[in-house]
Amino acid sequence: MFNSFAAPPVDAILALSQAFRADQRPGKTDLGIGVYKDSAGATPVMRAVKAAEKRVWQSEGSKAYLGLGGDETFAQAIDDLVLGAAVDRARVRSIQTVGGGAAVRLICDMLVEGGAKTIWVPSPTWLNHIPIARSAGLVVREYAYLDHVTSAIAFERMLQDLAQAEAGDVVLIHGCCHNPSGVDLEATQWTELASLLSKRGLLPFIDIAYQGFGDGLDQDAAGLRHIAAQLPEVAIATSCSKNFGVYRDRVGTAILLGQDAAGADRAKAVLLAKGRVNYSFPPNHGAATVATILNDPTLAADWREELESMRKRMVGTRAVFATALRQATNSDRFDFVSRQKGMFSLIGLEPAALQKLQSEHAIFMPPDGRMNVAALRETDVERVAAAIAAVA
Ligand SMILES: Cc1ncc(COP(=O)(O)O)c(C=O)c1O
């Protein structure tokens, strides 16, 4: 049997990482993989994470199983971070998951069990959304999101597309720092979207994987909180991979908002059952670390400060890079880079230009041109801008 397997579809980002590792040229630059890097090009462990890990190690007296939903103090702390004061906790239930990716999967499984047939996802969206939704059994339809000409939101087309959705359909929305475009909805657009969802009986599923990377922790959750306050049922997938930098520790939550406590309880039970037949229990270490930080005012303040300095570095890099591109190309073609949010921008180069960037300039980006702006070191800015100008 094993020899008969066809190779699974290539994951463009993982393939790019492999090509990058195999490349022997000095000065090669990886702008593909989705991890934050500091100005030295490193992805260090955050200060509060290191301190909290020590406390977890010192205080942990047992490694016996926790419940299927993991660490409840962790899940509640994430509820507070994400929802703020927007909703009454009586209708909120949440569980710890194996990163944000597993939260997306378990929520899709739960939605299928609840009778959902179709999920609408933005075009474009995170590389993994469509495969996860399909493997859970959902039919995937795309709604317009990015206007590739202006590199801004295609809001009118988005509303037109979603007007075709049928009651009970699920609409996946990026909470902030849209991956891969960096283009987010404005406050008024969130309001319009909320009323369309409500009018048409659509179920919002918000994936928030970059809270704190855009405009700040509360600002990045404002749209999500509006939807949460307005709609009767909402599903939310969160990830601590980026904002706590605990990528490999696999830390996330699935949050469900029901019409009332009974509905939320029923949905949570389905979610737990889906986890049980998948990975059983989520791992403890990363979630315990994050809970330790969020439940300790000193560690939490230090984490917020370091996160804010990461955010400011990304905002600053975007501004400097946009200026360098303006000078290198003698045009405003890439000005959008400074207006976008979070780690990613779609740089808008043709596949052949991206190929040249890799072969002639040792600059690696995936075939869709998703650039990790957060991976640019100050010392790379001029060289990368000149290379883009040369191939564009
Ligand atoms: C939009 C989005 N959702 C979810 C995730 C999942 O992250 P993880 O499973 O590493 O927590 C990512 C990671 O890149 C993402 O970009």
The ligand as a Tripos MOL2 file, in Angstrom:
@<TRIPOS>MOLECULE
LIG
   16    16     1     0     0
SMALL
NO_CHARGES

@<TRIPOS>ATOM
      1 C1         -4.7330   33.2580    9.2930 C.3       1 LIG1
      2 C2         -4.0820   32.1840   10.1100 C.ar      1 LIG1
      3 N1         -4.8350   31.3900   10.8690 N.ar      1 LIG1
      4 C3         -4.3120   30.4300   11.6250 C.ar      1 LIG1
      5 C4         -2.9530   30.2120   11.6370 C.ar      1 LIG1
      6 C5         -2.4800   29.0640   12.5020 C.3       1 LIG1
      7 O1         -1.3980   29.2580   13.2680 O.3       1 LIG1
      8 P1         -0.8820   28.1480   14.2890 P.3       1 LIG1
      9 O2         -1.5640   26.8690   13.9920 O.co2     1 LIG1
     10 O3          0.5840   28.0950   14.0630 O.co2     1 LIG1
     11 O4         -1.2360   28.6800   15.6460 O.co2     1 LIG1
     12 C6         -2.1150   30.9960   10.8510 C.ar      1 LIG1
     13 C7         -0.6730   30.7600   10.7980 C.2       1 LIG1
     14 O5          0.0500   31.1250    9.9320 O.2       1 LIG1
     15 C8         -2.6940   32.0230   10.0660 C.ar      1 LIG1
     16 O6         -1.9610   32.8300    9.3040 O.3       1 LIG1
@<TRIPOS>BOND
     1     1     2 1
     2     2     3 ar
     3     2    15 ar
     4     3     4 ar
     5     4     5 ar
     6     5     6 1
     7     5    12 ar
     8     6     7 1
     9     7     8 1
    10     8     9 2
    11     8    10 1
    12     8    11 1
    13    12    13 1
    14    12    15 ar
    15    13    14 2
    16    15    16 1
@<TRIPOS>SUBSTRUCTURE
     1 LIG1         1 GROUP 0 **** ****
